[in-house]
Every structure is written in C-alpha cells, then in structure tokens.
Amino acid sequence: MAYEDLTDADTAVADRRPKASSPTVLVSRRETFNAAHQLHDPGLSDEENQRLFGKCANLHGHNYVLEVVVAGEIQDGTGYVLDLKQLSDLICRRVIDDVDHRNLNTDVPWLQGRIPTAENLAVAFWERISSELPEGLLRSVRLWETDKNWAEVGDHV
C-alpha cells in the first residue's frame, strides 16, 4: 500500500509510531601507564596513616590500565562515534604523559591535594578528559589499579 492510499486513520496511527533513530554506540580506548603512589593523609600521624591504609601507606607502584568509554551516534561520513586515534591522543595528552613513570603524590601538579586512590585518580582523569570532549560524549572512565581492583566514574554510575 502506498502512502497516498492510506486513510486519515491509517496516517494518524503511522504518525504515532516511534521514528527510527540511530542507536547509541559505545566505543572504548584502553591505555596503560606505570606510576608510584603512597596513600597518605598529611594531616594524620604515620601511625594513623598505617592504620587506615595498611601497606599502601608505603610508597609503591602499579601497572595501571585506563579505559575510557564514549557513546553517541555513528557519524555518516566516517562510520565512527569518535575516531579512537583522536581519543587515544587526547587521553595521552591530558593524562598519560603527566602520570607515566611518575610519583603521583609529588610529580603531578593537578593531583596535588588528593590522596591518589584509584577512586580519586578516576575522578581526576574524568575531569581532564571530559573538559575536551563534546558535552555528553564521555560515558565512563575506569582505572584498573591491579588485576582485581578498579574504580569507575561516569554518567551512568
């Protein structure tokens, strides 16, 4: 049946049907870095820090994995939500270049004043990355501190 053959009642029903829209697609980029940190609150005694943070109160290092997820519609011209090479460049420029092979307590000015837990690092990385992406594109930032421990921040959490 052609559109011209539809009755007024048929077109009224057709007009209420959900319009086909592009699905939201999630894509992710994973980057790695190595860094040292110490979980230590300078306002507390060494004994209190040891009680709160255990062995993590000592300076130690991790092989971190940073996963960044963006979400949006696929662009007709490229077939991408976002070019993952561009996302990689952004992650490296805004985060990895500053933290790789560094002491996160002393060597990264934009981390000063934060205890470098996985949670605090994930929030700081979200702030650094989201400031350079279009509003609503960044979905999550997940930081793996070990194979068993991660922290995630995002608009879905």
Secondary structure as GFF3:
##gff-version 3
##sequence-region A 1 157
A	DSSP	three_ten_helix	3	5	.	.	.	ID=ss1
A	DSSP	alpha_helix	8	16	.	.	.	ID=ss2
A	DSSP	beta_strand	25	37	.	.	.	ID=ss3
A	DSSP	alpha_helix	46	53	.	.	.	ID=ss4
A	DSSP	three_ten_helix	54	57	.	.	.	ID=ss5
A	DSSP	beta_strand	60	72	.	.	.	ID=ss6
A	DSSP	alpha_helix	84	91	.	.	.	ID=ss7
A	DSSP	pi_helix	92	96	.	.	.	ID=ss8
A	DSSP	alpha_helix	97	99	.	.	.	ID=ss9
A	DSSP	beta_strand	102	103	.	.	.	ID=ss10
A	DSSP	three_ten_helix	109	111	.	.	.	ID=ss11
A	DSSP	alpha_helix	118	130	.	.	.	ID=ss12
A	DSSP	beta_strand	138	144	.	.	.	ID=ss13
A	DSSP	beta_strand	150	154	.	.	.	ID=ss14
###
